[in-house]
Amino acid sequence: MASFVDHPAVMFVVLFALFVASVALGAYWLRRRSNLQDADREDFNTVQTATLTLLALLVGFSLSMAVGRYDQRKNLEENEANAIGTEYARADLAEPATAAKIKDGLVRYTKLRIADYLTRDEDLPDLDRINHDTGTLQSELWRLATEVAKDKPTPIGALVVAGMNDVLNSQDYSEAARINRIPLGAWFLMFVIAMLGCFVQGYGSKGSLRRGLLVTILPVTVALSLALIADIDSPRGGIIHVQPQNLTRLVHSFGQ
């Protein structure tokens, strides 16, 4: 299911088909049992209202969770740019030769982080290469920072090391935010409740509501809502992504 929710377009098509089938199944069930009597209609309306209300609450809470996680990823991208920019400025506290190496490494590191943000799920070979290069460069940058601390065992050296530590930690925080997704159990519950909601719509339909495009309103609405939630919640899938605007601006400020 994890890969399914990372492809919102496919998810919309599949869910729409399932929900329409649920409406059709409900209408077929109704035909088998004949129309609801007035005495049963009130009880059915209560069940239908409760089911659709629960579905609306689940969709609303899930959308709120997805938007919150999206905002968190945006904020962490900004924090990454701030940490790199600060360490780039602090590099001037080191010896000129070491400072030049640190600055060059930070420029390359920033470009790798931009590439990481722009890489999608279908580009797994590129993502593996970026992760490998990032890990190698992180080790090199940390080695340079520790050299500064050894050469200058003073608050100045500690400042450079602390700044580099912030740079490395900011990347870990961003990656942790990416894997913080809506639980699969919540997705499963929404799918089940949505199918039941479409079923009761078909079962409770009467008159011309049983025919035509009117019966597809609920399936389209729910499928589109769930696909939107999946798109926002997926850091590398769909069309809604966190753009590395701050990192890109930072690279431009480096003269790159």
C-alpha distance (Angstrom), angle and dihedral (degrees) to the residues before:
residue distance angle dihedral
M1 . . .
A2 3.80 . .
S3 3.81 92.8 .
F4 3.82 90.3 42.2
V5 3.81 93.9 60.5
D6 3.82 89.8 47.1
H7 3.83 89.4 67.5
P8 3.82 105.5 58.4
A9 3.83 95.5 175.8
V10 3.81 92.5 55.3
M11 3.78 88.9 41.8
F12 3.82 91.6 55.0
V13 3.82 93.3 51.5
V14 3.81 94.0 46.7
L15 3.79 94.7 45.1
F16 3.80 92.7 45.9
A17 3.81 89.9 54.0
L18 3.81 91.6 47.3
F19 3.79 93.5 47.6
V20 3.81 93.5 47.8
A21 3.80 88.1 49.5
S22 3.81 88.7 51.5
V23 3.82 90.8 52.6
A24 3.79 90.4 48.3
L25 3.81 90.9 48.4
G26 3.78 90.6 51.3
A27 3.81 91.9 50.0
Y28 3.80 90.7 47.7
W29 3.78 90.8 50.2
L30 3.79 89.1 51.3
R31 3.80 91.9 52.2
R32 3.79 89.7 51.5
R33 3.81 90.8 53.4
S34 3.84 97.3 34.9
N35 3.79 122.9 -125.1
L36 3.77 120.3 -35.3
Q37 3.78 114.1 -96.9
D38 3.79 119.6 -124.0
A39 3.80 90.1 -109.8
D40 3.80 90.8 56.7
R41 3.79 96.7 38.8
E42 3.83 94.1 76.2
D43 3.80 92.5 52.3
F44 3.79 90.7 46.5
N45 3.80 91.8 50.4
T46 3.80 89.0 54.4
V47 3.80 91.6 52.4
Q48 3.82 92.2 44.9
T49 3.80 93.2 49.0
A50 3.81 92.4 47.8
T51 3.81 92.5 48.7
L52 3.80 95.2 48.6
T53 3.82 91.9 43.3
L54 3.80 90.8 53.0
L55 3.80 89.6 48.2
A56 3.81 91.0 50.9
L57 3.80 91.2 50.4
L58 3.80 92.4 49.4
V59 3.79 92.0 48.9
G60 3.80 91.8 46.7
F61 3.80 94.8 48.8
S62 3.81 92.0 44.6
L63 3.79 91.4 50.5
S64 3.80 89.2 50.5
M65 3.82 90.3 51.0
A66 3.80 92.3 48.8
V67 3.81 93.8 48.2
G68 3.80 90.7 47.5
R69 3.79 91.4 53.0
Y70 3.80 90.9 46.2
D71 3.81 90.8 52.8
Q72 3.79 89.5 48.1
R73 3.81 91.4 54.1
K74 3.82 89.7 49.8
N75 3.79 92.1 50.8
L76 3.80 92.2 48.2
E77 3.80 90.7 51.5
E78 3.79 87.8 54.9
N79 3.80 90.3 48.2
E80 3.79 90.2 52.3
A81 3.80 91.4 53.9
N82 3.82 91.5 47.8
A83 3.81 92.7 49.5
I84 3.81 93.1 49.0
G85 3.79 92.9 45.7
T86 3.80 91.7 49.9
E87 3.80 93.1 49.9
Y88 3.80 90.5 46.7
A89 3.79 88.8 58.1
R90 3.82 92.8 44.1
A91 3.79 90.7 53.5
D92 3.80 87.6 78.6
L93 3.80 87.0 71.4
A94 3.81 90.0 69.0
E95 3.79 128.1 75.6
P96 3.83 111.5 -70.0
A97 3.81 94.9 -109.7
T98 3.80 93.7 48.1
A99 3.80 91.5 42.1
A100 3.80 90.7 55.3
K101 3.81 90.9 51.4
I102 3.79 92.3 48.5
K103 3.79 92.6 49.0
D104 3.79 92.6 47.5
G105 3.81 90.1 48.8
L106 3.80 92.0 49.4
V107 3.80 91.2 51.3
R108 3.79 91.1 51.9
Y109 3.79 90.1 43.9
T110 3.81 91.9 52.7
K111 3.79 91.0 51.3
L112 3.80 89.9 51.4
R113 3.79 90.6 51.1
I114 3.80 90.4 51.1
A115 3.80 90.2 50.1
D116 3.80 89.3 49.4
Y117 3.81 92.1 54.1
L118 3.81 91.6 48.2
T119 3.81 95.9 47.6
R120 3.80 116.6 101.2
D121 3.81 132.8 -152.0
E122 3.79 92.9 -98.4
D123 3.82 90.8 59.2
L124 3.81 96.2 66.8
P125 3.85 95.8 144.1
D126 3.80 90.0 54.5
L127 3.80 90.5 46.2
D128 3.81 91.9 52.2
R129 3.80 90.3 50.7
I130 3.81 92.0 48.0
N131 3.81 91.7 49.8
H132 3.81 91.3 49.3
D133 3.80 93.1 48.5
T134 3.80 90.9 45.8
G135 3.78 92.8 52.5
T136 3.80 91.8 48.1
L137 3.79 92.4 48.6
Q138 3.79 92.1 47.1
S139 3.82 89.8 56.3
E140 3.81 90.1 49.4
L141 3.81 93.1 49.2
W142 3.79 92.1 48.3
R143 3.81 90.4 50.2
L144 3.79 90.4 52.8
A145 3.81 91.3 48.6
T146 3.80 91.9 51.2
E147 3.79 89.6 49.8
V148 3.80 88.6 57.3
A149 3.81 90.1 50.3
K150 3.82 91.1 50.6
D151 3.79 93.4 47.2
K152 3.80 92.2 44.7
P153 3.83 109.8 29.5
T154 3.77 88.6 -177.3
P155 3.82 136.6 101.6
I156 3.82 86.3 -85.9
G157 3.80 92.0 61.2
A158 3.79 90.5 43.9
L159 3.81 89.3 53.1
V160 3.80 91.7 55.5
V161 3.81 92.2 47.3
A162 3.81 92.4 47.4
G163 3.81 90.3 50.5
M164 3.79 92.0 51.0
N165 3.79 89.7 48.1
D166 3.81 88.8 55.2
V167 3.81 89.9 51.1
L168 3.79 92.9 53.1
N169 3.80 94.2 42.0
S170 3.81 92.6 50.5
Q171 3.80 89.8 60.1
D172 3.82 90.7 51.6
Y173 3.80 91.0 50.2
S174 3.81 90.9 51.5
E175 3.79 92.6 50.0
A176 3.81 91.1 47.3
A177 3.81 89.7 53.1
R178 3.79 90.7 52.5
I179 3.78 93.6 58.2
N180 3.81 91.7 45.3
R181 3.80 96.5 97.7
I182 3.79 137.9 155.1
P183 3.83 105.6 -75.6
L184 3.79 116.4 -102.1
G185 3.78 89.0 -126.7
A186 3.80 89.8 62.2
W187 3.81 90.4 50.7
F188 3.81 91.4 50.2
L189 3.80 91.2 49.6
M190 3.81 91.8 50.1
F191 3.81 91.7 49.3
V192 3.81 92.1 50.6
I193 3.81 94.9 45.4
A194 3.82 90.5 46.0
M195 3.81 91.9 52.5
L196 3.79 90.6 48.2
G197 3.81 90.3 48.4
C198 3.80 91.0 52.7
F199 3.79 90.1 46.0
V200 3.80 93.3 54.6
Q201 3.81 89.7 46.6
G202 3.79 89.9 56.8
Y203 3.78 92.4 42.1
G204 3.80 92.4 50.8
S205 3.80 96.9 43.6
K206 3.76 118.8 115.2
G207 3.77 138.0 174.1
S208 3.78 117.0 3.2
L209 3.83 91.1 -14.0
R210 3.79 88.6 83.8
R211 3.78 91.7 65.7
G212 3.76 137.6 50.7
L213 3.79 132.8 19.8
L214 3.81 94.1 -44.8
V215 3.80 92.5 84.5
T216 3.82 90.5 57.0
I217 3.82 94.6 60.9
L218 3.80 95.0 88.1
P219 3.84 94.9 42.8
V220 3.81 91.6 49.4
T221 3.81 93.3 45.5
V222 3.79 95.3 48.5
A223 3.81 95.6 40.9
L224 3.80 91.1 49.1
S225 3.81 91.8 47.5
L226 3.80 93.2 50.7
A227 3.81 91.5 45.6
L228 3.81 90.0 51.9
I229 3.81 91.1 50.4
A230 3.81 90.2 49.6
D231 3.80 90.7 48.8
I232 3.80 93.5 52.1
D233 3.81 92.4 43.4
S234 3.81 94.9 49.1
P235 3.83 110.6 84.4
R236 3.81 94.9 -164.2
G237 3.81 105.0 21.0
G238 3.78 133.3 73.7
I239 3.80 124.4 15.8
I240 3.82 103.2 -68.6
H241 3.79 110.4 84.6
V242 3.77 140.5 154.8
Q243 3.78 104.8 -102.0
P244 3.83 115.2 -145.9
Q245 3.79 92.2 -126.1
N246 3.81 95.5 145.9
L247 3.80 93.5 46.4
T248 3.80 90.6 48.3
R249 3.80 90.8 49.9
L250 3.80 88.8 49.3
V251 3.81 92.6 53.5
H252 3.79 89.8 50.9
S253 3.80 89.7 51.5
F254 3.81 87.6 55.4
G255 3.80 87.8 59.5
Q256 3.80 93.7 -110.1
